[in-house]
Structures are given as structure tokens and as C-alpha cells.
Amino acid sequence: MSDDKSLNFIERIIEDDLSKSYSNEQLRFRFPPEPNGYLHLGHASAICLNFGLGERYNAPVNLRFDDTNPAKEEQEFVDAIKRDIEWLGYTWDTECYASDYFQELYDWTVELIKAGKAYVDSQSSEAIAEQKGTPNEPGVASPYRDRSVEENLELFAKMKAGEMPEGQHVVRAKIDMSSPNMLMRDPVMYRVLHKHHHRTGTDWSIFPMYDWAHGESDYVEQISHSLCTLEFLPHRELYDWFLDQIHDPAKLRPKQREFARRNISHTVVSKRKLAQLVAEGVVSGWDDPRMPTVSGMRRRGYTPDSIKNFADSVGIAKRENLVDVSHLEYCVREDLNKVANRVMAVLNPVKLVITNYPEGKEEWLETENNPEDPNAGNREIPFSGTLYIEQEDFKEEAGRKFFRLTLGGEVRLKSAYIIKAESVEKDAEGNITQINCSYDPDSLSGSGTEASLRKVKGTLHWVSAGHAIEAEVREYDRLFLDESPDTHKDKSFMEFVNPDSLKIRKAMLEPSLADAKVLEHFQFQRLGYFNVDPDSTPGNLIFNKTVGLRDTWAKQKPQAPQQNKPKQQAPERAAIDVIKQLGKKYTNLPEEKRNATRGRIIELADKVSYEELEPLFATAAKKAGTRIAAMLVLGVLLKNGQEKTPEATEFISKALEDRNDLLVQEAQDLS
């Protein structure tokens, strides 16, 4: 057995089995969705677990559809599930269906009836439920429990032949009506359903219950480890009882083990509740980018690797907990930072005119596509005397902490020139319609002139007005205001729907985006990550906001209605303060804790502004841990589009000469 401390408890179970009774060749896993809806994030985590184990142990993984309820299952869902698994990058060994085993299940049931271990019950479902008893009181035996074998077989055959109406009879296992586990109190194995099945058509009029079909399907397929979420823990005793009745000692016996589902804040993952959101028009469909479905996440711009990284980072647990959706967004942001080209788009445009720029002149300026990818190359963007910038990037008057454009102030235009605001023009309501500026023609970014090296506080993105293309941008936010909307006993989860979860804008984009392909990812500089929505048509581009450059939810979190709101809550510590505290002991930590702390600092860095970070550049040399923390944060800001200021460059240069190897290593990554 491996002594690797990084193993999760499921892997430890497998390692223990391999050391005792299993061979590696006997390992086989499965992902068993019911095709009655679209896969969501919880399913994606289970996919990553089962297929991840297959990759770790070089073992096959079956895709088995538990299609035992024709009333709810459709081929549409089968196709969607297969498409989602393939998109995540996984390949199954064998495509199976519980319906493949209907005849075997029927034959086994006949043998159980003959052995006196199953019977046909002719009571109503309400009567059966009432006779089940309670956890503290034993159940009452059905009056049909002692039917003769011959009568049971005759009734069961008529049920199969379609001669019995729905609800008149069921088949129950004969186990123990006084068992403390109520699932063992003669559970139902079969019911009559006169419904068309997506694979077997009308061949069958009886359909097995999940508990009967699932374990036996595992057995037929020789699944070594049947991994389920925690709600199936009470079912394990029944799973084993059914296997006891049919197991051949010469064949492998499946083992059910349970893990905690991953609950994500500010969403719901119940298929019923997701279907309600669709039915009531809260969202546009199962693939709405606000939905936690795999198809919704794909459409929003999430990547397969980001979902896999999320599942891996959260890990496998024995207890359920609520994972903040910001952690998922962090994983998405980290992956897109590596693969998304940087482009310029203005979502809330105001016209900016450079009054001393030669009339009619235009330039094509070179800019990099992705600083994280040396193979991404450069492109040229058009520059002219009339531009668009964000309305939020200009104020006539502003305080010292406003580092964008003000009257009399200077900023650099990304990959272009330094400009100075001189005057504004307004409409009759006092709204600014045009900002008039001057520019320094010697300050072209990257030209190496003295003027180009001049320090200015802010850098703005922009688009040339004469070359811009118009597009629709859909800005998505969290679908629910409450972090756990479906846990309120006295309220419907629908009461917590965020009314501002979608905002639609008309934006101006650089012309290179005219050829953008559906689902292609981009970073709109200084704004966030976006991708092309499938609703796009030639000449009518639509972009979805995937995730912002940093997590702003913590600072601007809308308040959900609460009945018993605490009178006073301690204020949340600023991210920069937490980072400084983490940095103090950084160099004294053992390697494992230091790596964990490093990850925490990087995660918090998305909530830090450059203005908050810059004072740390002057930290005393002896405080190496704080300097390392500052270097880690700087790295994240640079990845997110922050320009490398002279102060940042000097900070990195000094760190490269430091005696602390950890600091030097982090600085080398940014030099």
C-alpha cells in the first residue's frame, strides 16, 4: 500500500484493496448519470473523480446511463451528457445502459421469488409508506407478504406482459420490517409503468427501482468501486444485501463507498430547481451562462481545465461543505490568464478627441497578444485622433486615489501615447459627451525615447472610433444573492434570485475581433475575460462576460433579505492586510505549509489593487516574507493587465540581488 500522504480517502481505500485482495487489472470505475436532465457542476466533480481514478490507475471507466424511469428520461439528455463528458476531455471505455440488463434483472427477481425473498404487493403506495413505520417504530408486514410462490410468479409475469394497470401491484424484496434501517423494510424492486422507453420502446411494462438496478448493473459490468455521494450511505446495506443474493464467489464483488458532494455558494444544483428556473423564464434555458450546468459553464466561457483544477483543488471529503463560488471563479481566471489573448474593448464609451493629433492621420501600433504566452505573438491596432474610452475612466475633478484621467491630468493610453485632458463638452443635461485632450507625440510606448519613459500614474484601454466595431456584451453576475438559497426552511429559493444577474450593453471593440469565432476566449484589458456567444451571427457579435479580472463580489456583495439578521458583524479584513500577515512568517514555514500559504496569497491577490500594493515595495530588506508576498501579488496584477511601472521594475531588480533564495526565485519569474 502506498504511503503517499497526498492520497485522498477514496484512493487510500483502493490502495488498501490492492494490497489485500484486488489486482490492478480488476479495477474498473463508472460514471452513472440518470438521463433526466443536463449535467451540472456536481456531476462534473463526480466525472473528474471517476475518470481521474481511471487515469491514475490506468483502469477503464464505464459510462452507464441509469435509465430505469421512462417517465423522465429522454435521448436529448443522453446526447447532452455524452457531449459534456467529451468536452471535459474524458473518454469512456464502454457505453452501457441499465436497460441493457432488464432481462437479467427480471430473471434474478424470478429466482428471488422462488427462494421466498421477494413478493408481489397489491397495496397502494400510500398504504405501503404508512406500514413502513418510523425510525423509532418497526414497520408492519404487508398482508400480501406471505403470498404463495406460484401466485407471485403468475402476477409478476402478468405485470411484465403489460396486463396490469399502473399502481395496482409492485414487487418488494422480503427482508426485515423491523430493521433500524428503513430502507431494509421490504423495499420496492419493481413498479408498472406503461411509458415509452427511449431505448426499449414498449417492450417492457415493468421497470426496476434504482436500488435494485444499480448494484446489479455494477456487478454485471464488474465495477470494482462504486462511488456515490453521501446520501447513498444508508443505501449501502441494501446494495450489499442484493449482491448477497446473486453474487458468484468466482467473480469480483463491487464495493460501494461514499464521498461528500461539493456544494457551491450562490447557486442550486437540484435538477428539479434548475428545471423550475428554466420553466419560469428566470434563465433562457439549461445552457444559460448563469446556470451551473456544464453546458451553461461552457457557453459562459469556462474551460475544461478550470473545472478540473477546481475539482482537484477542493479535493474529496467525507463531510459536506459549502465551497465559495469565488474559488471556482479563481480557477477559471487562472486558466484563462494563460490562454486568452488580450484585446481592447470599451463597454461604456465616451468620445475622446486629441486636438493636436494631425487631422486625417492614422497609425497602426504594435501590441502583444498575451504576455503569458511567448508564442502568442503581436498584432497591430489602429490609432487615430478620435477614440473611445470608458466613461468611468474620466472625472473632471478627483481625489488623490483616482489614477485615471482628470482635467489637467495625464495618463498613458495602452501601447500608445501619453495624453492630457484639457476640456470637456456636455449636452443639455450636463452629461459629458466629449473629452478634449492633447498628446505628446514623442511618448509612444516602447519607442525608447525619454518622453516614452516618463512616469504617469494610470494606463487606460481605448478603441479608435473610426475603426471600432459594435457588439453586444452580456455581463453575467451570480444568479442568487444568498450564498445558500435553497437551505431556508421558511423561504423559497426563488426569493433570492438576483434581479441584476444579467446586464446587456452595446460596446465598441477593436477591429481584430470581427473574425472572432464562437466560444473563443479573450481578455478585455482591464475589464475581464469574455467569450463569443453561440447567438452571434455574421456582423452581429455577442460576447459573454466569463469572469472579472479580480473578485469584486466580496466588496460589493448585495444584501439578501434576512429575517434574523445579526445586529452587528465584525468587518471583513482587507485582503492586503491578510496578505501582509501571511507574509510575516512565510520564510519560517515548513515546505508543505509554505506552499499552501503561497496559494492563499495568490488567491487573495485578485482582491488587491496596485495602489494598495505599491507601498509594500519599500518594505525593509530584512522582512523577506513580506517582500515575497508583495512579489506574488505583483505577479498576479501583471497577469491581469497591470503595466509594469518604474517602481515595480525597481522592486523586482532589488529582489534579484537579495540573499533570500525564495525571494530571488519569485523575482526571476517576473524579470
LINSULVEN-V651496 format. One record per backbone hydrogen bond with DSSP energy under -0.5 kcal/mol. CO is the residue of the C=O (numbers start at 1). NH is the residue of the N-H. If there is no record, write none. Layout:
co: <CO CO>
nh: <NH NH>
This chain:
co: <4 8 9 10 11 12 13 14 15 16 17 17 17 23 23 24 27 28 28 29 30 31 31 33 33 34 35 39 40 41 42 43 44 45 46 47 48 49 50 51 52 53 54 60 61 62 62 63 63 64 65 65 66 69 69 74 74 75 76 77 78 79 80 81 82 83 84 85 86 94 94 96 97 98 99 101 102 103 104 105 106 107 108 109 110 111 112 112 113 117 119 119 121 124 125 126 127 128 129 130 131 134 137 142 144 148 149 150 151 152 153 154 155 156 157 158 158 159 160 165 169 170 171 171 172 173 176 177 180 181 182 184 184 187 189 190 191 193 197 200 201 205 207 209 209 210 211 212 213 214 215 216 217 218 218 219 224 225 226 226 228 229 230 232 232 233 235 236 237 238 239 240 241 242 242 243 243 247 248 252 255 257 259 261 261 263 264 266 270 271 272 273 274 275 276 277 277 278 285 288 292 293 294 295 296 297 297 303 304 305 306 307 308 309 310 311 317 321 321 323 324 324 325 326 327 328 329 330 331 332 333 334 335 335 336 341 343 344 345 346 348 350 351 352 353 353 354 358 361 363 363 365 367 369 370 372 373 377 377 379 381 383 385 386 386 387 388 389 390 391 393 395 396 399 401 405 406 406 409 411 412 412 413 416 417 418 419 420 421 423 425 425 427 431 433 434 434 435 436 436 437 438 439 440 442 444 449 450 451 458 460 463 464 464 469 471 472 473 473 474 474 475 479 482 483 484 487 488 492 493 494 496 497 498 501 503 505 505 507 508 509 510 511 512 513 517 520 521 522 522 523 523 524 524 527 528 529 529 530 531 532 533 537 540 541 542 543 544 544 547 550 552 552 553 558 563 574 574 575 576 577 578 579 580 581 583 585 586 590 591 592 593 594 595 596 597 598 599 600 601 603 604 605 609 610 611 613 614 615 616 620 622 623 624 625 626 627 628 629 630 631 632 633 634 635 636 637 638 643 645 646 647 648 649 650 651 652 653 654 655 659 660 661 662 663 664 665 666 667 667>
nh: <7 12 13 14 15 16 17 18 19 20 20 21 22 26 27 27 60 224 225 62 32 33 64 35 66 36 74 294 44 45 46 47 48 49 50 51 52 53 54 55 56 57 59 29 93 31 64 65 96 66 67 98 68 72 73 77 78 79 80 81 82 83 84 85 86 87 88 90 89 63 96 65 100 101 102 105 106 107 108 109 110 111 112 113 114 115 117 118 116 174 121 172 170 128 129 130 131 132 132 133 140 137 134 145 147 152 153 154 155 156 157 158 159 160 161 163 164 162 205 168 192 121 189 190 119 175 179 139 182 184 185 176 186 173 209 171 207 195 201 203 197 193 191 212 213 214 215 216 217 218 219 220 221 222 223 222 255 227 228 257 259 232 233 235 236 236 239 240 241 242 243 244 245 245 246 246 247 249 251 254 226 228 230 263 321 323 267 480 274 275 276 277 278 279 280 282 283 281 288 291 41 297 298 299 300 301 302 307 308 309 310 311 312 313 314 315 260 263 323 265 327 328 329 330 331 332 333 334 335 336 337 338 338 339 340 523 525 510 347 508 391 389 435 387 355 437 357 361 385 365 383 381 379 342 373 374 376 369 370 367 365 363 354 465 466 352 463 350 393 394 405 407 407 402 403 395 409 421 421 419 414 460 416 445 413 440 411 438 408 436 433 434 430 427 351 425 436 353 422 423 355 420 441 443 452 447 453 453 454 412 414 388 467 468 509 507 543 475 505 476 545 503 498 485 266 487 489 491 495 496 497 481 499 501 477 475 473 507 471 346 469 513 514 515 516 520 532 341 524 530 343 525 527 528 549 524 546 547 522 544 519 536 540 537 472 533 474 531 546 529 552 555 556 557 560 565 577 578 579 580 581 582 583 584 585 586 588 589 594 595 596 597 598 599 600 601 602 603 604 605 606 607 608 613 614 615 616 617 618 619 623 624 627 628 629 630 631 632 633 634 635 636 637 638 639 640 642 641 645 649 650 651 652 653 654 655 656 657 657 658 661 664 665 666 667 668 669 670 670 671>
